[in-house]
C-alpha cells in the first residue's frame, strides 16, 4: 500500500512539474511578443533594400550568424536569469528581421489585411496544435527524426534558391516550412507535457522560432496568391 502511495506521489509531482514548465512556456511566449513587436516597428523603418543591394551575401551570412549565435547563447544560459534576457534580445532581433516582408506587404493595397490574416492563421494553428499536443496519451516523439531531416532539407533548398531565385521553388519552400513548423510546435509541446522537455526557456525559444517561421512563410504565400497591387 505504501509503495502505491509513493508511486502515486511521484507521478503527481512529475505532472505538476510538467504543468509548471508548460505554464511558464506559454507565459514567456506571450512576453516575447512585446520585443518582437518593438523590433518589427524598428525593422519596418530600416533600409533593408540598400543593405541587400550593397552586399546580399554578407547580409545573408550575417543574419544566419546572428540567429544561430543567439540560439547558442540562450542554450548555454538556459538555466539562469541571463537566458531570459538573451531570449528577449533574440526575439527583438527576430522582430527586426520581419522588417523586409512587412515593408513589402504594406506596399500592397491589402497588405495590412494579409498581415492580419497571417497573424490570425498562425495563432489559430498554434492553439489547435497546442490542444492536440497537450493530450498526454498521445506520443509524438517519433516525429523528431523526420522533423530534423525536413529542417536540413529546407535549409539546403533555401540556400539553393538564394542563388537561383526560382519563384515556384520559393512558394514550395514556404508551403513546406508552414507544415514543418506545425510539426515542430506539435512535437515540442508534446515533449513538455510528457516530461521530455523540462526547461521553459529552451521550450519557449523552440516554439517561438516555429511561430516566427510559420507567420513569415504564411504571409509570403498569402501575398503571392492574394496580394493586391497598389
NUTOR-636198 format. One record per residue: residue in three letters; x, y, z of N, C-alpha, C, O in turn. Coordinates in steps of 0.001 Angstrom, whole numbers, padded with zeros to 6 digits, always signed. Layout:
residues N
ALAXYZXYZXYZXYZ;...
//
This chain:
residues 230
UNK+000830-001207+000000+000000+000000+000000+000867+001261+000000+000601+002221-000723;UNK+001920+001228+000840+002798+002401+000944+003549+002634-000358+003803+003775-000744;UNK+003914+001510-001054+004611+001649-002324+003715+002305-003370+004171+003129-004162;UNK+002448+001935-003364+001489+002541-004301+001343+004029-004049+001249+004829-004979;UNK+001323+004385-002771+001199+005805-002406+002428+006581-002874+002314+007705-003364;UNK+003625+005959-002715+004858+006623-003142+004891+006815-004660+005279+007875-005152;UNK+004480+005779-005392+004437+005869-006854+003460+006951-007288+003760+007749-008176;UNK+002281+006975-006654+001277+007988-006979+001796+009382-006669+001535+010336-007402;UNK+002545+009485-005558+003116+010784-005189+004129+011269-006200+004162+012450-006543;UNK+004969+010337-006684+005973+010707-007679+005309+011118-008985+005740+012075-009627;UNK+004256+010397-009383+003541+010728-010614+002880+012091-010511+002889+012872-011463;UNK+002303+012371-009337+001653+013673-009128+002671+014800-009202+002416+015841-009808;UNK+003848+014580-008569+004910+015585-008597+005399+015831-010020+005643+016972-010413;UNK+005541+014750-010790+006004+014873-012177+005011+015650-013019+005404+016502-013815;UNK+003713+015362-012849+002676+016071-013602+002671+017546-013241+002532+018399-014118;UNK+002822+017857-011950+002863+019251-011515+004056+019981-012120+003940+021136-012531;UNK+005213+019301-012176+006416+019908-012758+006225+020175-014251+006620+021225-014758;UNK+005616+019216-014947+005368+019374-016385+004389+020509-016651+004566+021290-017586;UNK+003350+020593-015817+002369+021681-015961+003011+023040-015697+002667+024033-016338;UNK+003947+023076-014746+004642+024333-014444+005494+024775-015618+005513+025956-015966;UNK+006203+023825-016235+007017+024145-017414+006131+024663-018538+006482+025627-019217;UNK+004978+024021-018734+004063+024429-019799+003513+025831-019535+003447+026657-020446;UNK+003115+026098-018278+002593+027436-017933+003664+028502-018142+003393+029562-018707;UNK+004874+028218-017685+005970+029183-017842+006299+029420-019318+006615+030539-019725;UNK+006221+028356-020102+006486+028483-021536+005456+029370-022205+005811+030256-022983;UNK+004181+029144-021911+003122+029965-022506+003238+031425-022047+003042+032348-022838;UNK+003557+031623-020765+003710+032988-020248+004882+033692-020927+004780+034859-021305;UNK+005990+032976-021077+007158+033568-021717+006899+033854-023189+007355+034868-023717;UNK+006164+032960-023855+005805+033205-025257+005017+034503-025392+005257+035297-026301;UNK+004076+034704-024477+003296+035938-024510+004173+037157-024319+003982+038173-024987;UNK+005147+037064-023401+006033+038197-023123+006965+038490-024297+007331+039643-024523;UNK+007351+037450-025047+008265+037676-026177+007603+038447-027313+008286+038966-028196;UNK+006283+038520-027293+005597+039281-028338+005895+040778-028226+005854+041499-029223;UNK+006197+041246-026998+006473+042676-026795+007752+043095-027518+007698+044009-028341;UNK+008919+042459-027245+010123+042847-028009+010005+042542-029494+010628+043214-030316;UNK+009208+041531-029848+009027+041226-031270+008329+042372-031987+008757+042785-033065;UNK+007261+042884-031397+006518+043998-031999+007399+045242-032073+007408+045941-033086;UNK+008147+045519-030990+009050+046672-030998+010095+046515-032093+010386+047461-032825;UNK+010656+045318-032200+011644+045048-033241+011063+045183-034637+011726+045678-035548;UNK+009813+044737-034805+009158+044838-036113+008968+046294-036521+009141+046642-037689;UNK+008615+047139-035565+008460+048571-035851+009793+049169-036291+009850+049963-037230;UNK+010865+048778-035598+012208+049243-035981+012549+048740-037382+013061+049488-038215;UNK+012257+047458-037630+012582+046848-038915+011850+047478-040082+012414+047630-041165;UNK+010598+047844-039866+009802+048472-040929+010433+049790-041387+010300+050188-042545;UNK+011118+050455-040461+011699+051758-040771+013177+051687-041173+013836+052718-041304;UNK+013693+050468-041367+015086+050305-041797+015168+050157-043318+014217+049714-043961;UNK+016302+050528-043873+016502+050456-045318+017178+049128-045677+018376+049083-045955;UNK+016397+048065-045665+016942+046751-045995+017307+046647-047471+018228+045916-047836;UNK+016585+047378-048321+016851+047325-049764+018279+047766-050061+018963+047161-050887;UNK+018728+048825-049385+020100+049322-049590+021120+048289-049129+022125+048063-049804;UNK+020865+047655-047971+021800+046660-047451+021889+045450-048371+022980+044939-048622;UNK+020747+044991-048874+020734+043833-049762+021389+044167-051102+022041+043315-051706;UNK+021217+045396-051560+021811+045796-052839+023332+045918-052737+024053+045620-053690;UNK+023808+046356-051577+025245+046572-051411+026010+045266-051245+027087+045098-051816;UNK+025455+044333-050458+026158+043061-050246+025173+042000-049761+025113+041715-048565;UNK+024400+041414-050676+023374+040449-050275+023923+039206-049591+023316+038693-048652;UNK+025076+038716-050061+025648+037507-049458+026087+037769-048020+025866+036942-047136;UNK+026712+038925-047792+027161+039262-046435+025975+039460-045496+026033+039076-044327;UNK+024899+040059-046007+023690+040238-045191+023106+038881-044831+022713+038652-043687;UNK+023051+037986-045805+022515+036638-045599+023340+035890-044552+022786+035275-043640;UNK+024673+035946-044690+025565+035277-043742+025435+035912-042356+025417+035214-041343;UNK+025346+037242-042325+025216+037948-041053+023952+037576-040297+023975+037408-039078;UNK+022836+037445-041033+021571+037065-040404+021665+035659-039826+021254+035417-038691;UNK+022212+034731-040617+022363+033361-040135+023264+033304-038911+022966+032597-037948;UNK+024369+034047-038945+025306+034051-037818+024651+034621-036563+024840+034096-035466;UNK+023880+035699-036728+023217+036322-035582+022177+035395-034967+022104+035254-033747;UNK+021376+034765-035819+020307+033882-035330+020885+032660-034620+020490+032346-033497;UNK+021814+031977-035274+022379+030772-034668+023270+031102-033480+023353+030324-032530;UNK+023940+032253-033527+024747+032687-032392+023897+032959-031167+024262+032566-030059;UNK+022776+033622-031350+021874+033926-030234+021243+032656-029673+021113+032516-028457;UNK+020852+031738-030540+020256+030489-030043+021284+029692-029229+020939+029043-028241;UNK+022545+029751-029656+023607+029063-028912+023793+029699-027532+023931+028994-026533;UNK+023796+031022-027483+023950+031722-026208+022783+031436-025262+022982+031233-024064;UNK+021574+031424-025807+020398+031135-024981+020487+029721-024422+020194+029498-023247;UNK+020885+028772-025250+021012+027383-024795+022060+027267-023687+021885+026493-022746;UNK+023145+028031-023796+024203+027992-022791+023763+028620-021463+024303+028295-020406;UNK+022781+029516-021529+022324+030219-020327+020870+029880-019978+020178+030664-019328;UNK+020427+028718-020412+019022+028339-020236+018639+028081-018782+017455+028024-018448;UNK+019639+027924-017918+019340+027621-016515+019599+028788-015585+019669+028607-014369;UNK+019742+029985-016137+019920+031158-015285+019159+032345-015860+018622+032278-016966;UNK+019121+033426-015101+018335+034602-015483+018822+035236-016786+018038+035855-017506;UNK+020102+035086-017089+020634+035668-018323+019935+035082-019547+019796+035752-020571;UNK+019499+033835-019434+018811+033193-020549+017530+033906-020919+017172+033987-022094;UNK+016832+034430-019906+015578+035149-020153+015850+036430-020928+015163+036728-021904;UNK+016865+037195-020487+017181+038458-021154+017735+038232-022555+017464+039011-023469;UNK+018511+037166-022723+019001+036819-024057+017847+036431-024976+017858+036738-026169;UNK+016849+035751-024405+015669+035373-025190+014914+036612-025649+014457+036674-026790;UNK+014781+037601-024764+014112+038847-025142+014907+039577-026231+014328+040118-027173;UNK+016239+039586-026094+017077+040223-027114+016932+039495-028450+016866+040122-029507;UNK+016883+038176-028385+016731+037362-029587+015407+037651-030283+015365+037791-031506;UNK+014331+037740-029515+013017+037988-030126+012923+039414-030680+012188+039662-031636;UNK+013663+040344-030083+013733+041693-030653+014403+041641-032026+013919+042245-032983;UNK+015521+040914-032113+016225+040770-033390+015331+040101-034425+015287+040515-035584;UNK+014624+039069-033999+013722+038370-034916+012589+039296-035375+012100+039182-036499;UNK+012184+040201-034501+011181+041200-034880+011727+042148-035931+011035+042486-036891;UNK+012983+042582-035747+013628+043452-036733+013704+042752-038093+013513+043380-039135;UNK+013984+041452-038070+014110+040682-039312+012782+040495-040033+012750+040042-041177;UNK+011686+040842-039366+010381+040842-040043+010232+042070-040946+009321+042140-041772;UNK+011141+043035-040776+011042+044289-041498+010849+044162-043003+009901+044738-043537;UNK+011711+043429-043711+011582+043363-045179+010232+042831-045655+009625+043421-046549;UNK+009753+041736-045082+008488+041164-045556+007309+042041-045167+006320+042107-045898;UNK+007400+042723-044017+006322+043630-043619+006313+044870-044513+005248+045365-044881;UNK+007501+045371-044860+007587+046511-045775+006941+046172-047113+006173+046957-047669;UNK+007268+044989-047612+006714+044565-048901+005200+044422-048816+004472+044844-049715;UNK+004737+043822-047725+003294+043621-047563+002553+044950-047468+001490+045113-048067;UNK+003103+045891-046724+002430+047170-046523+002408+048025-047775+001661+049001-047840;UNK+003217+047676-048776+003171+048373-050062+002058+047848-050966+001783+048425-052018;UNK+001418+046753-050553+000280+046217-051295-000999+046886-050815-001087+047318-049666;UNK-001983+046969-051692-003232+047643-051330-003946+046940-050180-004634+047591-049394;UNK-003793+045625-050071-004438+044873-048984-003410+044263-048045-003668+043248-047397;UNK-002241+044894-047979-001147+044356-047177-001471+044219-045704-001142+043205-045088;UNK-002113+045232-045128-002446+045178-043701-003376+044005-043402-003228+043324-042387;UNK-004345+043776-044306-005272+042654-044117-004541+041317-044208-004839+040386-043460;UNK-003576+041229-045135-002814+039982-045283-001957+039703-044047-001820+038558-043618;UNK-001386+040764-043487-000606+040603-042250-001513+040098-041128-001134+039216-040356;UNK-002716+040668-041049-003678+040227-040044-004090+038783-040247-004223+038024-039287;UNK-004293+038405-041513-004664+037017-041821-003545+036052-041439-003796+034989-040871;UNK-002317+036432-041755-001176+035578-041423-001024+035432-039912-000765+034338-039410;UNK-001186+036551-039183-001087+036510-037726-002216+035670-037134-001996+034861-036231;UNK-003419+035872-037651-004563+035109-037161-004431+033630-037475-004733+032783-036634;UNK-003981+033315-038685-003790+031920-039067-002738+031234-038214-002880+030068-037848;UNK-001668+031980-037898-000612+031432-037035-001144+031179-035629-000857+030145-035027;UNK-001924+032134-035107-002473+031994-033757-003449+030811-033667-003402+030030-032716;UNK-004322+030692-034655-005295+029585-034657-004580+028244-034785-004940+027273-034120;UNK-003574+028199-035637-002792+026968-035803-002121+026581-034490-002119+025414-034099;UNK-001549+027582-033814-000872+027303-032545-001846+026763-031504-001558+025765-030843;UNK-002988+027412-031356-003969+026971-030363-004465+025555-030664-004645+024744-029756;UNK-004684+025272-031940-005143+023934-032333-004080+022883-032049-004369+021834-031473;UNK-002862+023170-032454-001766+022230-032245-001464+022033-030768-001157+020923-030334;UNK-001551+023121-029990-001316+023024-028546-002364+022134-027888-002051+021353-026989;UNK-003602+022256-028340-004670+021429-027796-004447+019954-028076-004667+019107-027210;UNK-004009+019654-029292-003739+018252-029669-002527+017723-028918-002553+016607-028399;UNK-001464+018523-028858-000207+018080-028241-000317+017937-026730+000450+017185-026128;UNK-001259+018644-026106-001390+018626-024648-002015+017344-024121-002045+017118-022912;UNK-002513+016502-025020-003071+015210-024614-001916+014269-024276-001188+013824-025163;UNK-001754+013968-022979-000608+013169-022540-000654+011732-023049+000359+011033-023015;UNK-001803+011288-023514-001907+009915-024017-001316+009768-025412-001071+008656-025880;UNK-001089+010902-026071-000515+010877-027408+000978+011145-027336+001423+012063-026648;UNK+001738+010342-028047+003194+010471-028045+003668+010800-029460+003576+009977-030371;UNK+004182+012037-029621+004665+012473-030935+006184+012481-031014+006759+013118-031897;UNK+006839+011774-030093+008306+011770-030074+008900+011159-031344+010033+011467-031715;UNK+008133+010293-032007+008615+009664-033242+008852+010691-034350+009560+010410-035317;UNK+008256+011890-034209+008378+012908-035241+009739+013596-035251+010111+014240-036232;UNK+010484+013453-034143+011738+014187-034006+012711+013982-035145+013244+014950-035687;UNK+012952+012728-035518+013908+012421-036583+013438+012978-037933+014230+013547-038684;UNK+012147+012809-038234+011617+013285-039516+011678+014812-039596+011985+015373-040648;UNK+011384+015480-038476+011423+016938-038464+012843+017451-038668+013058+018438-039371;UNK+013801+016786-038059+015201+017184-038214+015655+017043-039660+016307+017934-040205;UNK+015310+015924-040274+015659+015705-041682+014980+016754-042564+015603+017315-043466;UNK+013706+017011-042295+012969+018010-043062+013590+019388-042929+013658+020135-043906;UNK+014046+019735-041721+014673+021032-041479+015947+021175-042299+016177+022216-042914;UNK+016769+020142-042312+018021+020174-043071+017745+020334-044564+018417+021108-045245;UNK+016760+019606-045065+016393+019687-046481+015908+021095-046837+016278+021637-047879;UNK+015087+021677-045976+014568+023027-046219+015689+024055-046227+015713+024939-047083;UNK+016619+023948-045278+017754+024877-045238+018558+024790-046536+018960+025810-047097;UNK+018785+023566-047003+019518+023377-048259+018759+024000-049431+019362+024615-050311;UNK+017432+023837-049438+016614+024405-050512+016633+025930-050465+016680+026585-051506;UNK+016597+026491-049267+016632+027955-049114+017968+028504-049622+018000+029515-050324;UNK+019064+027839-049267+020379+028274-049727+020476+028200-051250+021031+029092-051893;UNK+019935+027131-051813+019974+026980-053273+019146+028058-053956+019564+028632-054961;UNK+017963+028330-053400+017081+029315-054033+017582+030742-053843+017188+031645-054581;UNK+018455+030945-052849+019057+032269-052658+019866+032656-053900+019936+033830-054262;UNK+020474+031657-054547+021296+031919-055730+020484+031811-057025+020721+032570-057965;UNK+019527+030872-057084+018793+030651-058329+017528+031506-058459+017090+031805-059570;UNK+016940+031898-057316+015763+032785-057322+014634+032258-058223+014207+032936-059158;UNK+014168+031058-057931+013067+030454-058689+011761+030675-057916+011606+030128-056824;UNK+010812+031468-058456+009579+031783-057727+008785+030551-057300+008303+030492-056169;UNK+008643+029571-058185+007870+028368-057857+008513+027607-056700+007817+027091-055825;UNK+009844+027541-056703+010552+026868-055616+010381+027624-054310+010238+027019-053247;UNK+010396+028949-054394+010208+029782-053207+008852+029531-052551+008758+029422-051329;UNK+007796+029438-053378+006457+029173-052850+006359+027762-052274+005710+027541-051252;UNK+007007+026820-052938+007009+025438-052445+007704+025358-051091+007230+024682-050178;UNK+008828+026052-050971+009556+026079-049698+008679+026653-048595+008634+026114-047489;UNK+007983+027744-048895+007119+028374-047889+006017+027424-047425+005726+027339-046231;UNK+005408+026716-048368+004344+025765-048020+004889+024641-047142+004251+024238-046169;UNK+006074+024139-047494+006695+023067-046713+007071+023557-045322+006893+022840-044337;UNK+007596+024790-045239+008008+025348-043949+006801+025498-043016+006902+025195-041827;UNK+005676+025955-043536+004472+026098-042712+004093+024754-042093+003803+024678-040899;UNK+004094+023696-042905+003749+022365-042401+004819+021843-041438+004504+021209-040431;UNK+006086+022117-041761+007179+021661-040913+007135+022333-039544+007353+021684-038521;UNK+006853+023640-039528+006770+024363-038259+005591+023884-037418+005674+023846-036191;UNK+004497+023521-038079+003356+022949-037355+003788+021664-036659+003402+021403-035519;UNK+004595+020863-037358+005106+019633-036769+006012+019902-035581+005942+019197-034575;UNK+006863+020918-035688+007756+021264-034581+006964+021728-033351+007292+021356-032224;UNK+005932+022533-033566+005118+023003-032449+004438+021824-031756+004439+021730-030528;UNK+003867+020941-032543+003210+019745-032013+004201+018907-031205+003892+018449-030105;UNK+005366+018720-031756+006400+017897-031118+006885+018532-029816+006971+017856-028791;UNK+007202+019826-029853+007784+020492-028691+006808+020540-027513+007189+020250-026379;UNK+005564+020903-027777+004583+020976-026693+004314+019591-026120+004168+019434-024907;UNK+004248+018589-026987+004048+017221-026527+005228+016744-025684+005048+015987-024730;UNK+006430+017188-026036+007599+016850-025234+007496+017424-023830+007911+016787-022862;UNK+006944+018626-023719+006789+019257-022410+005807+018467-021552+006117+018122-020411;UNK+004628+018181-022093+003584+017520-021293+003958+016072-020965+003404+015491-020031;UNK+004880+015488-021712+005309+014117-021434+006627+014068-020663+007162+012989-020411;UNK+007146+015235-020290+008348+015280-019467+009651+015212-020220+010711+015116-019602;UNK+009606+015258-021545+010835+015204-022336+011573+016526-022402+012774+016552-022670;UNK+010872+017623-022160+011470+018961-022127+011123+019586-020782+009949+019778-020464;UNK+012148+019903-019995+011929+020430-018647+012418+021864-018481+012331+022424-017388;UNK+012928+022459-019548+013434+023833-019462+012531+024759-020275+012461+024651-021499;UNK+011844+025666-019590+010868+026508-020284+011518+027542-021196+010884+027992-022150;UNK+012759+027929-020932+013444+028887-021796+013742+028247-023151+013502+028851-024197;UNK+014265+027027-023125+014539+026313-024374+013248+025999-025120+013183+026099-026345;UNK+012216+025615-024357+010922+025312-024986+010345+026557-025648+009830+026497-026764;UNK+010436+027687-024949+009922+028945-025497+010658+029328-026766+010038+029717-027756;UNK+011979+029220-026741+012779+029574-027920+012399+028707-029113+012225+029211-030223;UNK+012271+027417-028887+011935+026494-029977+010569+026796-030577+010419+026867-031797;UNK+009565+026976-029703+008212+027248-030188+008149+028619-030857+007468+028789-031868;UNK+008860+029597-030292+008866+030948-030865+009422+030932-032285+008847+031543-033186;UNK+010541+030234-032485+011137+030150-033816+010156+029522-034800+010040+029965-035943;UNK+009457+028493-034348+008466+027838-035211+007334+028790-035571+006903+028836-036723;UNK+006850+029552-034590+005770+030512-034844+006237+031623-035779+005504+032034-036679;UNK+007447+032103-035564+008013+033163-036406+008099+032701-037854+007697+033422-038768;UNK+008621+031502-038060+008757+030959-039414+007400+030662-040045+007205+030871-041242;UNK+006470+030176-039235+005132+029904-039751+004477+031199-040225+003884+031236-041303;UNK+004582+032253-039429+003979+033539-039786+004577+034101-041066+003839+034487-041972;UNK+005909+034153-041157+006549+034771-042319+006245+033995-043603+006001+034596-044649;UNK+006259+032678-043524+006017+031882-044732+004537+031860-045104+004195+031784-046284;UNK+003665+031925-044114+002235+032030-044403+001935+033371-045055+001141+033446-045993;UNK+002570+034433-044561+002396+035756-045153+002932+035772-046588+002331+036381-047472;UNK+004047+035111-046809+004620+035019-048165+003629+034365-049125+003445+034840-050246;UNK+002998+033289-048695+002022+032595-049537+000790+033457-049779+000266+033489-050892;UNK+000330+034147-048761-000848+034998-048903-000570+036149-049868-001423+036503-050682;UNK+000625+036730-049771+000969+037827-050688+001055+037321-052119+000659+038022-053050;UNK+001569+036108-052303+001720+035566-053651+000372+035289-054305+000203+035513-055503;UNK-000590+034802-053518-001856+034390-054098-003004+035388-053909-003991+035349-054644;UNK-002869+036277-052925-003964+037199-052628-003543+038660-052631-004382+039543-052447;UNK-002248+038932-052837-001771+040299-052769-002340+041178-053856-002362+040800-055027;UNK-002806+042363-053464-003368+043311-054428-002352+044370-054801-001536+044784-053977;UNK-002409+044808-056058-001494+045874-056499-001920+047207-055903-003085+047426-055573;UNK-000928+048092-055777-001227+049444-055272-002074+050215-056281-002428+051369-056037;
//
